[in-house]
Amino acid sequence: MTFDPLFSVQGRVAVVTGGFGQIGAEFVRALHDRGARVVVASRTAREDAAAALGISENQHDVMSVTMDITDPVSVERGFAQVVEAWGTPTILVNNAGLDTQPSAPPEVSGPFEHFPVEVFREVVETNLVGTFIVTQVAGRLMREAGLEGSIINIGSIYGMGSPVQDIYAYKEETTGVPFIKPVAYSAAKSGVYNLTRYCATYWGRNGIRVNTLTPSGVRRDTQDATFQANYTARMPIGRMAEADEFNGALVFLASDASRYVTGSNLVVDGGWTAW
C-alpha cells in the first residue's frame, strides 16, 4: 500500500501510552500501517503485543514496554529500553488516562461537595502529572539527540467544557442513586491544554512540536442503551464516534503534514463543542 509522503511516518519510532486501550490500539495500528516502529507503553508489557493488536505483518516493528506513567523511574526505564533497541523516538502519543466512569460507586459519583479528595488526586496524578512526566522524558531525549519530533497529547471534550449532567440523570431513575459526572477528569484534562501550549513554546526552536488531539465519546458495546441515546441526542453529527475515527487527525499531527502546527488543539468531536 502506498501513502502520500506528506502523511508518512516511515522509519520513525513512535511511543503510544495506553496502547492496548480502545483508542490507543487504533493509534498503534494507524502509525504502524504507515511505516512507523511503534512502542506500546503500558503498566504491563506483553510479548504478544502485535498479535494482541491484530498486527500480522512486520510484527518486529511493534514493541511492548512496561511503563507506569505516574512513576518517573518507570518512565525513564521504559524509554531507555526503547532507545537501546530502536533509537530515540520522535513521535509520542500521550494516550493513557484514567476516568471515573458512569459505573463508578456512589462515593465517587455523587455531588461535587462530597467528592473524595484522594480520588481527585489519583485522576489528576494519572492524566496530568503522568502526561507531564512522559512528555518531559521524551522531549528531553529528542532535544539531547538534536531530533525534531511530534508530541501529541490526547485531550477530552470534558476538558474543554463542563460535562452535560443531564445525560446521566437517568441513572437515578434506574438505581435510585444520583449520578454526577465527577470533576476530576475534567480538571485534569483541562490542565493538559496549557501543558501542551507551554511545551510547544518551550521546544519550538528545537523543532519539537506539541499539540493536543481532542476526541469525543466513543461508542462501546458495553455502554447501556440509555446513555448512548442521551449522548447521541446532543451530538450534532447524530452518533457517537467509532474508535478509528481519530486516526486521520493523529497521523496528520504525527507526520510532516503538520510541520508548521504546534501549540494547537485539533478537535475531532462530531460537533459536540460547536453548541
C-alpha positions, 0 to 999 in steps of 0.5 A: 500500500502506498501513502502520500509522503506528506502523511508518512511516518516511515522509519520513525519510532513512535511511543503510544501510552495506553496502547492496548486501550480502545483508542490507543490500539487504533493509534498503534495500528494507524502509525504502524500501517504507515511505516512507523516502529511503534512502542506500546507503553503500558503498566504491563508489557506483553510479548504478544503485543502485535498479535494482541493488536491484530498486527500480522505483518512486520510484527518486529516493528511493534514493541511492548514496554512496561511503563507506569506513567505516574512513576518517573523511574518507570518512565525513564526505564521504559524509554531507555529500553526503547532507545537501546533497541530502536533509537530515540523516538520522535513521535509520542502519543500521550494516550493513557488516562484514567476516568471515573466512569458512569459505573463508578460507586456512589462515593465517587459519583455523587455531588461535587461537595462530597467528592473524595479528595484522594480520588481527585488526586489519583485522576489528576496524578494519572492524566496530568502529572503522568502526561507531564512526566512522559512528555518531559522524558521524551522531549528531553531525549529528542532535544539531547539527540538534536531530533525534531519530533511530534508530541501529541497529547490526547485531550477530552471534550470534558476538558474543554467544557463542563460535562452535560449532567443531564445525560446521566440523570437517568441513572437515578431513575434506574438505581435510585442513586444520583449520578454526577459526572465527577470533576476530576477528569475534567480538571485534569484534562483541562490542565493538559491544554496549557501543558501542551501550549507551554511545551510547544513554546518551550521546544519550538526552536528545537523543532519539537512540536506539541499539540493536543488531539481532542476526541469525543465519546466513543461508542462501546458495546458495553455502554447501556442503551440509555446513555448512548441515546442521551449522548447521541441526542446532543451530538450534532453529527447524530452518533457517537464516534467509532474508535478509528475515527481519530486516526486521520487527525493523529497521523496528520499531527504525527507526520510532516503534514503538520510541520508548521502546527504546534501549540494547537488543539485539533478537535475531532468531536462530531460537533459536540463543542460547536453548541 
